[in-house]
Amino acid sequence: MYKNYWGGAWYEGGAGTIDVENPATGDIIGQQALASVDDVNAAVQAARQAVNDRTWSGMRPGDRGRMVRKLGEYFTINRMEIAAELAAESGKPLFEALIEVDGTARYFEYYGCQSDNFQGDSIPLGDAYIDFTELEPLGISAQIIPWNYPLEMVGRSVGAALAVGCVTVIKSPELDPLSSRHFALAAEYAQFPVGVMNLVCGEGAVAGAALAGHSDVDQVVFTGSVATGRSVATAAAQNLIPCVLELGGKSAAIVRKDADMELVIESVRWGIFFGAGQVCSALSRVIIQQDRLQEFTQRVSQLVSSIKVRDASAVADESLIMGAMVNTAQRDRAAELVQQALDAGALMLAQGSAPSQGAFYPPTVLQVTAESDIAQTEVFGPVLCVIPYQDDEEALAIANGTDYGLVSGVFSQDINACLQLARRLRAGQVFINEWFAGGVETPFGGVKQSGYGREKGREAMLNYVATKNIAVRLRS
């Protein structure tokens, strides 16, 4: 049985256990202990003791950063074992799981390197004063992690929190929690002080709610649905603590008449069919200039027919393979939304094939209207909505015409037009000529219903600190 971890020790859960299935096969691959409210309280208490002891926040930043980098080293050394476990519990192909493990390591490496050059300012007030600011860690960061990237999401947010001197209580997702134990093992490998890294797994309504609303937590990070995000923000607001919320999207790429179609198709492959479309920033809408629609349809149909949907938990090469969705409920939701769209008049442009057994759904491409339900709803599956347009103003209105604003994109050989559109797109990040351009260094986060706060890059470190000003009157 896989246990919870806090205060430097492993514990069974007070809320029973849950069987974890391989969504590709339906086989039970492990049993996870579920944390109760009392368990969450114990984990928070262990974290508070670490805050009070100042063994982490009071450490020299360079030394702290070196230990954060050791977390990345652990994931690099054990990458194959961790990826195999992740692939089995999440349905990802092994090559996707390896990308996630490597990405997790990269976040810890990046933030570990930032630790000792993240600093306050000196403010000149004349000869009679010395004035400066310090960036003080907030304390306990509660991290409620989603199932689509159970490792990399921890790396990107916990890495930043640890680097500035915060301690963490992580709630792993109950659908694929097994590989999350490696964060506790990595903390032990890096010889973290007791209570700095704490890990619980539990149901969202129990452990997640208890953590988000805990009166002794100083900050909350949540990635997930809009509805749950509202609940998390409401709970945190009762304690007047800040949140970072990343709540998904219905992200669009504007494909102009002069776009390089090779780049477009490559981005579609990685933008919507990577991770079986279960990505918050997925390329879920292509808004294409009417004159290029026929060519795009031909090219995307070829792509879809070439993607093999199957259990690929042992496939390490980046081939045209798509794995299972996280469970049959998620698959059935995608299938229902597609059928409703077809019943409402959507045109099926392309659809691949998928095994009948397991949580598989085929890559699917629909031509829809901008106002249709499926063009406004986050499917969170391998379903691409294609919407033709006539001119840039119409394309911009369609792209901005949802409740979401996580990412957007523009494909064109006219960089001037790209930048003008980018400035008017209502999104936290805009990709030009490559979906998922950027990296761990580039700030990421949404506007509108996609949430608030920024992950990734140096900017993310500001989520975990409060600025203190110290003003000194000098003796004359």
HELIX and SHEET records of a PDB file:
HELIX    1   1 VAL A   37  ASP A   53  1                                  17    
HELIX    2   2 PRO A   61  ILE A   77  1                                  17    
HELIX    3   3 ARG A   79  SER A   90  1                                  12    
HELIX    4   4 LEU A   94  GLN A  114  1                                  21    
HELIX    5   5 SER A  115  ASN A  117  5                                   3    
HELIX    6   6 GLU A  152  VAL A  164  1                                  13    
HELIX    7   7 LEU A  178  SER A  180  5                                   3    
HELIX    8   8 ARG A  181  TYR A  189  1                                   9    
HELIX    9   9 GLY A  204  GLY A  208  3                                   5    
HELIX   10  10 ALA A  209  ALA A  212  1                                   4    
HELIX   11  11 VAL A  226  GLN A  238  1                                  13    
HELIX   12  12 MET A  261  ILE A  272  1                                  12    
HELIX   13  13 PHE A  274  GLY A  277  5                                   4    
HELIX   14  14 GLN A  290  ARG A  292  5                                   3    
HELIX   15  15 LEU A  293  SER A  306  1                                  14    
HELIX   16  16 THR A  328  ASP A  343  1                                  16    
HELIX   17  17 ASP A  373  GLN A  376  1                                   4    
HELIX   18  18 ASP A  392  ALA A  399  1                                   8    
HELIX   19  19 ILE A  415  ARG A  424  1                                  10    
HELIX   20  20 LYS A  448  SER A  450  5                                   3    
HELIX   21  21 ARG A  458  TYR A  464  5                                   7    
SHEET    1   A 2 ASN A   4  TRP A   6  0                                        
SHEET    2   A 2 ALA A   9  TYR A  11 -1                                        
SHEET    1   B 2 THR A  17  GLU A  21  0                                        
SHEET    2   B 2 ILE A  28  ALA A  33 -1                                        
SHEET    1   C 3 SER A 122  ILE A 123  0                                        
SHEET    2   C 3 TYR A 129  PRO A 137 -1                                        
SHEET    3   C 3 VAL A 465  ARG A 473 -1                                        
SHEET    1   D 6 MET A 197  CYS A 201  0                                        
SHEET    2   D 6 VAL A 167  SER A 172  1                                        
SHEET    3   D 6 ILE A 140  ILE A 144  1                                        
SHEET    4   D 6 GLN A 219  THR A 223  1                                        
SHEET    5   D 6 CYS A 243  GLU A 246  1                                        
SHEET    6   D 6 GLY A 451  TYR A 452 -1                                        
SHEET    1   E 7 LEU A 347  GLN A 351  0                                        
SHEET    2   E 7 THR A 364  GLN A 367 -1                                        
SHEET    3   E 7 VAL A 383  TYR A 389  1                                        
SHEET    4   E 7 LEU A 283  GLN A 289  1                                        
SHEET    5   E 7 SER A 251  VAL A 255  1                                        
SHEET    6   E 7 VAL A 407  PHE A 411  1                                        
SHEET    7   E 7 GLN A 429  ILE A 432  1                                        
SHEET    1   F 2 LYS A 308  VAL A 309  0                                        
SHEET    2   F 2 ILE A 321  MET A 322  1                                        
END                                                                             
